[in-house]
Amino acid sequence: MKQIKEKDIQINRLHDLIENNKILIKNSQEREKEQVSLENHFKDIDKKLLEIRDKNKSRKEKKRRSNVFKRILKR
C-alpha cells in the first residue's frame, strides 16, 4: 500500500512537471511572436527615419541650389 501511495505521489509530480512544461512552451512561443513583432516594428521605424532623412537631405540640397542661384543673380 505504501508503494502505491509513493507511486501516486510520483505520478502527481510528473503530471505537475508536464503542466509546467506546457506553460513554459506556451510562454516561449508567445515571446517569439512578440520578438518578431518588435523586429518588424523597428524595421518600419528605421525605414521611416531613412525616408525623413532623405527628404531633409533633398530639401537642403534644393535650398542650397536656390541660394546659389540667388547669389549669382544678385551680382
GISULDA-V877413 format. One record per pair of residues at least 12 apart in sequence whose C-alpha atoms are under 7 Angstrom apart, sorted by sequence separation. I is the first residue (numbers start at 1). J is the second residue. If there is no record, write none. Layout:
i = {I I}
j = {J J}
This chain:
none
